[in-house]
């Protein structure tokens, strides 16, 4: 499924819409209240978005799945729960199904499954006017029959509607255990989907429901448990203390590793640990020997991880902290021929590193950098690009107003056409040589300085992808005769990665990291005739 930005409903969006309607006079001067104005807006939003096709087919979807996050009783979600309570009365009985997800902890050495937290959660939910049709229970072990019966009695649902989602060897087994408990058939019956008219509103499950074919999915989930080969990818970023910061990147790497038939090992590297000590740090270290040793050990550990990794990803980010460490990482990968994928900021920093290595020093006397990290430029009232800015603000962006100003959404990237005599580009290989454009999602406000592009190309950096204007650089790479896989993209390919359909840049990185890139794409690449410039 491919969702739109409107499929993400937030409190801010709802209140912004309500305020805009009030300003237009839609409420005829009435006092704007949470009930009914905010709750009505939530319901209207759901009804509008539910009609948007998400699977590439014409016509509205058959089912709209709404995830209402948080915990019952949280003040943040209370207005949404009230909206859903009202919404259920606008639907027929067979058009609304409420599924409650709860935790069933296992306590004590015997692992007794405790149902009280779920019972109290349901009590709170029913107090808000909502009564669930299904319970999906997270637990360390599969729910016992006695636990299901107890929850069914106290939560007023049939025991067959208490679904166990217990710990499994990998997350891809979850759809399988749901399917094994007939969740699809139960939902078909509840919503009267595929049910003949004369059998509707019956508690029995008809025999004519279509069967969900999970053969390929089951094979994938089982194969993951038996992978022998392990690929280690170093993720060099600024927010490695919170893995969820890079959740989409991790999922894209996982999808690609599964498709390549290997287990994924992530080496987390804080980019600032790759940086040499500053003068200020050296002065502080003279006063505290313990800090010196700790910093030295962190730096050595980070470089050891980078050295041992089979491939490297430098994802997006903002701000100047840790930037020189990322640039050092890009240089290490370029000179050591280690597979490298730069995403958004990672691509920009690879360009900066290349400019520092191969272009003449800028007339300003400063090292090449990004306008984002130039404090003098950001504090100035003008927006004049400096000679040392290898990455600049996009001209349509106001550098003084950051809110809601990024270049967002799915956009086309045109792939540069090549002569038959030319070595095929990485982009053409991984996306398909029959494609002249790719559509990927963007999220940035800086771009490669177009004035430096001719010099960078003359120095050996290839700009293979550009926007439709031809002036905004989208894809960079080094020739494969120089480097096995050095690839950077301005967009975020991780957002379109799916299980069994991995993102091409990530899949190419994994294949290069395990040494199977040429074999997979059936490439016969002659060795370089002269020593490459690296």
Phi, psi and omega in degrees: 000138177246108184270160178257174179296333180287344178286348176260104182263121179239161178301319181299317179296318182295312182293325177297319179293319179296316180296320179297320179294322179295319180295328179281348181089016182297335182265007175055037175081003179290157175292126180281126183233160178300315173244116019255352194292312182290316180295324177295322180295320178298315180295319179296321179297315180299313182296324180288313185289331182298341182270354183281123177297139181235353183248013179084358180261157178284152177091160181289154177295159178282328184226139174250117180263123181247122174259117178254102187282174179096190181245140178302127182107343177296139180292331182295326185259000186299321182291328178288322177297320178295321179296318179293324177300315178292323185297325183298334181276351175269358181244153172292163184301325182269013180247002183224129180224128181249123179246125181253128179259129184218165179257132172246095184288153175250114186249153175081169183293335179273353178069042180294131180277119184261129184258352185302316180302319179293319179300317180292323178297318178293323178299315178297317182295318179292330176294337177269001177095016181237131180236117187290149175267333180224148171245126174251114190250119174278135180203158178292326180234161180300139181299135176285157178301322180293325178292319178298314181296320180295315179295322179298318181293310186280340181252003174059048172226152176299145179302330179290344179266006174263109189257132180268125172239085184265170181299138179228170185293329173208158189296339183285354173278345184299311177301330181289318180288330173294317180295322179295339178261015174063033182297325180293316180294321179296320179290321176304316182292317181297318184266004180056038177273132181063018182262129175301150184305319186287348180256358181294151182068012176268146180279349179278146179273117179299159182268358186259014178290144175294148181266130178284116183272106180249028183299309181294320180295318180297319179298320179295313182298321180287325180294325182301325182288347186242013179295133178264319182281139179241130175250130180257120179246125176276126176254108184259108184215184184258346187236038185290347177292342178232102186301328181296343177299332182242033186300316181296321178295317179297317179296319179297319176296319180296314179302318182290319179296320178298314180297328179277352177078039179216157177278147184256131174238123181262126173260107182279126181231118174286121189300327180295338178287346178271353184274145173292155181295141177279169179298321179296320178294321179298320179293320177292324182295330179296333181272335183225102183295328181297319178296323179299312181294318180297315181294320180296319179294319179297319180294316180295318180297318181297315180291327176296317178298318180295320180296320185278342183293149177277336180201167187225138172239130172245105185276187182285172180173178181223154176089167188270346182296132176076004185294316182296331176294320177293321178295319177297323177296315179299319178295317179301314181293322180293314184282332180264003178058038177267131181309131187224134173232117178254127182246123177057258178300323179299325175290315182299320181288329174295323177293316179299315180298318180295320179296318178297326185279326191237345181264152175300153179300137181296156183296339180287346181082001180259160177287151177299139180204192177253149176300335180298329185258007181264100184297320180298318180294316183291333179274343180286153181280332180275173180235035181286127180288133180271156182300333183267009179272098175282339177232133188230164170297140172293140187300333181278358182263136174269115186291347181265350180232100187275333187295124175063031185245004183284157174278108190242161169094177180285129180219153180279140171243123180274129178273132183294127178290146185236152175287146177304337180281340184287152171295132182299140181285157175301318182300317180294325181291311187280330179269340183113126186288352177272356183264138175252357178203154175228150179249120180222162183270142185243157177196081183200164175229005176240157180214163176296136180298111183298338180290337180268350186302313180302318179295318180294321179293320178295331180278350175119355178276132184258129174258093189273333181238135179223162177285181186292339177280341181082000184253348182252121185280131184245327183225132172239155175197161170258147178303145182291343173287346180256321186214138183295325180195095175233105193222134178223141181228142178282335181272185182242087183292341181296336183289341181251009178284142180222153171302137182068002174213071186289159176293130182305315179298321179289320179295320177297321178298313181297316179298318178294323182293328181261006175076025181241017184296307183296321181294318182294315183268005177054056182254133172249097185256119179291147179295152181299140181280341178220161182297124183289156175275111177228000000 
